Amino acid sequence: MFTYILIFPMIRRLALTAGFAVLGAVAFAPKAQAQNAAPSEETIMFNGTVGAVCTFSDTNPGTLGEFSGGLTTAPQGGGTSGETTVTCTGDNNDISVAAPRKIKAPANFQGSSEAFVSYNQDTASSNGGPNFVKVPAGEATLQVNMEVQSNGPVPPGAYEYEVTLTAVSN
């Protein structure tokens, strides 16, 4: 019995100590947690080139008048200039003019035509000479004129021509 008394309390202490050891290991053990991944970043670059452009606006048609030997937009023949505004984003801009295109005229009217575009003191022609005028960046008002030299008398009737301008920003 003596042995039993000595061993039983010892086993009890041993069980109690083992219980505390297991409890301490569980309580103070590092917790298993999912690690948050470091954020991943990527920089996306964008680049490009914006070209210079010209646009026309505020266009007013001209009127044709008769002069000896043809039609004109000149005031002495009773005509008026056409006018348009060009807005360019580039610094080096050329405006050229094409020959007038006949839309409507009496069937027996024949003649050679020429158009002009003017900016400040510079004038370009559709039939030679300087073939463009230079305009600066920003807004510029252009005067557009034309004439038709008739091969004979100018017959009565309705006349309609169109003149095309081309803007190129270099």
C-alpha positions as CSV (number, residue, x, y, z in Angstrom):
1,M,0.0,0.0,0.0
2,F,2.8,2.2,0.7
3,T,4.0,1.8,-2.9
4,Y,0.5,2.6,-4.1
5,I,0.4,5.8,-2.1
6,L,3.7,7.0,-3.4
7,I,3.1,6.0,-7.1
8,F,-0.4,7.2,-7.4
9,P,0.4,10.9,-6.4
10,M,3.4,10.7,-8.7
11,I,1.4,9.5,-11.6
12,R,-1.2,12.2,-10.9
13,R,1.6,14.8,-10.9
14,L,3.1,13.4,-14.0
15,A,-0.3,13.5,-15.7
16,L,-1.0,17.0,-14.5
17,T,2.4,18.2,-15.7
18,A,2.0,16.5,-19.1
19,G,-1.5,18.1,-19.3
20,F,0.0,21.6,-18.6
21,A,2.8,20.9,-21.1
22,V,0.3,20.0,-23.8
23,L,-1.9,22.9,-23.0
24,G,1.0,25.3,-23.0
25,A,2.2,24.0,-26.3
26,V,-1.3,24.4,-27.8
27,A,-1.9,27.8,-26.2
28,F,1.5,29.4,-27.0
29,A,2.2,27.7,-30.3
30,P,2.4,30.0,-33.3
31,K,-0.9,30.0,-35.0
32,A,-1.0,28.8,-38.6
33,Q,-2.3,31.6,-40.7
34,A,-2.4,32.1,-44.4
35,Q,0.2,34.7,-45.4
36,N,-1.1,37.7,-47.3
37,A,0.7,37.8,-50.6
38,A,2.6,41.0,-51.3
39,P,0.7,43.1,-53.8
40,S,1.9,42.8,-57.4
41,E,2.1,45.9,-59.5
42,E,2.8,46.6,-63.2
43,T,3.1,49.9,-64.9
44,I,1.6,50.3,-68.3
45,M,3.1,52.9,-70.6
46,F,1.1,54.8,-73.2
47,N,2.6,56.9,-76.0
48,G,1.7,58.3,-79.3
49,T,2.1,61.1,-81.7
50,V,-0.7,63.6,-82.5
51,G,-0.4,65.1,-85.9
52,A,-1.1,68.7,-86.8
53,V,-4.5,69.2,-88.5
54,C,-6.4,72.0,-90.2
55,T,-10.1,72.4,-90.2
56,F,-12.4,74.8,-92.2
57,S,-15.3,76.7,-90.7
58,D,-17.5,79.7,-91.1
59,T,-17.6,79.5,-94.9
60,N,-19.5,82.2,-96.8
61,P,-20.1,81.7,-100.5
62,G,-19.1,84.4,-103.0
63,T,-21.2,85.7,-105.9
64,L,-20.3,85.9,-109.6
65,G,-20.7,89.0,-111.6
66,E,-20.2,89.7,-115.3
67,F,-17.3,91.6,-116.8
68,S,-16.3,92.1,-120.4
69,G,-15.1,88.7,-121.5
70,G,-16.4,86.5,-118.6
71,L,-17.4,86.0,-115.0
72,T,-15.7,87.2,-111.9
73,T,-16.0,87.6,-108.1
74,A,-14.3,91.0,-108.3
75,P,-16.3,94.0,-107.1
76,Q,-15.8,95.9,-110.4
77,G,-17.8,93.1,-112.1
78,G,-20.5,93.0,-109.4
79,G,-19.2,89.9,-107.7
80,T,-18.0,89.2,-104.1
81,S,-15.3,87.1,-102.7
82,G,-16.0,83.8,-100.9
83,E,-14.6,83.6,-97.4
84,T,-13.7,80.8,-95.0
85,T,-11.8,80.4,-91.8
86,V,-9.1,77.8,-91.4
87,T,-7.9,76.7,-88.0
88,C,-4.5,74.8,-87.9
89,T,-2.8,73.2,-85.0
90,G,0.7,73.0,-86.6
91,D,3.1,75.8,-87.2
92,N,3.8,75.3,-90.9
93,N,0.5,75.2,-92.9
94,D,-0.1,75.4,-96.6
95,I,-3.4,76.2,-98.3
96,S,-3.8,75.4,-102.0
97,V,-6.6,76.1,-104.3
98,A,-8.0,73.9,-107.1
99,A,-9.4,75.2,-110.4
100,P,-13.1,76.1,-110.3
101,R,-15.5,73.3,-111.2
102,K,-18.6,74.2,-113.2
103,I,-21.8,73.0,-111.5
104,K,-24.3,74.9,-113.6
105,A,-24.1,77.2,-116.7
106,P,-25.9,77.7,-120.0
107,A,-25.0,74.9,-122.4
108,N,-23.3,77.2,-124.9
109,F,-21.0,78.9,-122.3
110,Q,-17.4,77.9,-122.6
111,G,-14.3,79.4,-120.9
112,S,-11.2,78.9,-119.0
113,S,-11.4,79.4,-115.2
114,E,-8.9,80.2,-112.5
115,A,-9.3,80.4,-108.7
116,F,-7.3,82.3,-106.1
117,V,-7.0,82.0,-102.4
118,S,-5.5,84.9,-100.4
119,Y,-4.3,85.3,-96.8
120,N,-2.9,88.7,-95.8
121,Q,-0.9,89.9,-98.8
122,D,-0.2,86.4,-100.2
123,T,-2.2,84.9,-103.0
124,A,-2.1,81.4,-104.6
125,S,-3.6,80.5,-108.0
126,S,-5.0,77.3,-109.4
127,N,-3.2,78.0,-112.7
128,G,0.4,78.5,-111.8
129,G,2.3,81.1,-109.9
130,P,2.5,80.3,-106.2
131,N,0.4,77.2,-105.7
132,F,-0.2,77.7,-101.9
133,V,-0.3,80.4,-99.2
134,K,1.2,79.9,-95.8
135,V,-1.0,80.3,-92.7
136,P,0.2,80.3,-89.1
137,A,-1.0,78.1,-86.3
138,G,-4.4,79.1,-85.0
139,E,-7.2,80.8,-86.9
140,A,-6.8,82.5,-90.3
141,T,-9.5,84.1,-92.5
142,L,-9.1,83.3,-96.2
143,Q,-10.5,85.2,-99.2
144,V,-11.5,83.0,-102.2
145,N,-12.0,84.5,-105.7
146,M,-12.4,83.1,-109.2
147,E,-12.9,84.2,-112.7
148,V,-13.9,82.6,-116.0
149,Q,-12.6,84.0,-119.3
150,S,-15.3,83.4,-121.9
151,N,-14.5,82.2,-125.4
152,G,-17.4,84.4,-126.6
153,P,-20.2,86.5,-125.2
154,V,-21.5,85.6,-121.8
155,P,-25.0,84.2,-122.3
156,P,-27.8,85.0,-119.9
157,G,-28.6,82.3,-117.3
158,A,-27.7,80.9,-114.0
159,Y,-24.1,80.1,-113.2
160,E,-22.7,78.1,-110.3
161,Y,-19.1,77.1,-109.7
162,E,-17.3,75.5,-106.8
163,V,-13.7,76.0,-105.6
164,T,-12.0,73.5,-103.4
165,L,-9.3,74.5,-100.9
166,T,-6.9,72.0,-99.4
167,A,-5.1,72.6,-96.1
168,V,-1.9,70.7,-95.3
169,S,-0.2,71.0,-92.0
170,N,3.5,70.0,-92.4
